[in-house]
């Protein structure tokens, strides 16, 4: 009998409670880098903001962790959490859209694919939106568009700088035209924000594609991106089949967009908060009043959809 078989037999003969305890200790203790394959102690990886210390690969970050990374402790005030998506088209593929929403809401503990709110970044008041890629690929539906639009409008009213962390596969097909119209709605609010003399900084993370790239992700005064993030509109295979040419390996990467002038700077995640604080202190005037203002009356999203339909 080999030493491996001996350990396997001993593990099987152990009490069930001990086996369960061993599995609980092992689960999530180590994280394997998808780029270089190195195993890293999960706690150390989290302390390094989910950046591999071996190859500098930037892993996907849940929206709540991103907020913790950027916003000062005990200063975050979420907005519009009451807004929840509906199924206006009664869409169905392999399962109903309502079932998919319930599945992802339970999985992520979020109502939809974005979190918005106020907070302080190095003691500078900011309005922040963070997209959640784990929720239906960060797709932009009516709730995502409405939350971001309200965030932009309130930032304009209060004279606050705006930061949106983008991570999305594009518009949400299950909501059809209601999803596509969010591109114009957010863009219009951003124009008013700019006319008010306020600063807007989008942060393009992996991936930022589709209708998000075609609208608010590329409308910033200063556009930042994370290293090696995939940024584009149509997919690589679609473009290659359309133009019948082989695209370069670095196509639709942050580095390629920086070279062609679509991105202003590539900032490693570990330097992002410091960089944002410097940009905000240089370009954004301080608001004239307290940013923790009373919220406007809540309007249910379903009534908004009825107005547009």
Residue, then its C-alpha position, 0 to 999 in steps of 0.5 A: x500500500x502506498x503512502x497516498x492510499x494509507x492517507x486516503x483510507x485514514x481520511x475515509x475512516x475518520x468521523x464524519x464531523x472531522x471530515x466536514x471540519x477538514x473540508x471547511x478549513x481547506x475551502x477558500x484557504x488558498x487561491x490559484x492565480x488564473x494567469x500564472x497558476x501560483x497558489x496564494x494564501x487567500x488572506x494575503x491575496x485580499x490584503x493585496x487587493x486581489x492582485x497576484x504578487x507573482x505576475x501582477x494579474x488583477x483578479x475580478x473583485x466583487x463590488x463590496x470589496x471594491x467599495x472597501x478598497x476605495x472608500x474611507x471606513x465608516x463613510x459609505x452611504x448606499x443609495x437606491x437599494x430599494x430599486x429592483x428589476x422586473x420582467x417587463x417583456x416576460x422573457x424566457x430562454x432556458x428559464x424565465x428571466x424572473x428565475x434568473x434574477x432570483x438566482x443571481x440575487x440569492x447568489x450575490x445578495x444584491x438586487x442588481x448589477x450595480x451599487x451606488x452611493x456617497x462616501x469619502x475617498x481620502x477624506x474627499x466626498x465623492x459619488x461612486x458607482x460600482x458594477x458587479x460582474x457576478x450579477x448576469x455579467x454586469x449587464x446593464x438593465x433598467x435598474x442599473x441605468x436608473x441607479x447610475x442616472x440618479x447617482x449622476x443627477x445627485x452628484x450634479x446637484x451637490x457639486x460632487x465628483x463622480x467615479x464609476x467602476x465599470x465591469x460589464x458585458x454590455x446591455x441586458x438582452x432580457x429587457x430589450x429596448x428598455x435596456x438599450x435606452x439606458x445608454x442615452x439616459x446616463x449619457x444625458x445626465x453626464x452631460x449635465x454633470x459636465x456642464x456644472x463643472x464637475x469631474x467624472x472619472x470612469x475606471x475600466x476594469x476587466x471586462x468592459x464591453x458592449x453598451x457600457x463601453x459605447x456610453x458612460x465608460x468612454x465619456x469621462x473627463x479622465x479615463x483610467x483602466x486597470x492593467x490588461x483589462x479587456x475593453x471594447x464593444x463587439x467581441x473579438x470573434x465577431x470582428x474577425x469574422x466581419x473583417x476576415x482578418x486576424x487581430x493582434x494578440x493585444x487587441x482590446x486590451x487596456x495597453x492597446x487602448x492607451x497607445x491609441x488614445x482611448x485611455x488616459x492612464x493605466x493604474x495598478x489597483x494597489x495605486x488606484x485610491x492614491x491616484x484618484x485622491x490626487x486627481x480629485x484634489x487637483x481637478x475637482x472644487x470642494x462642494x459648497x454643502x454637506x454631501x450627506x443630503x436627504x434623498x428625494x422621494x422614492x420612485x418605483x422602477x415599475x412605474x418608470x417603465x410604464x411611463x416609457x412603454 
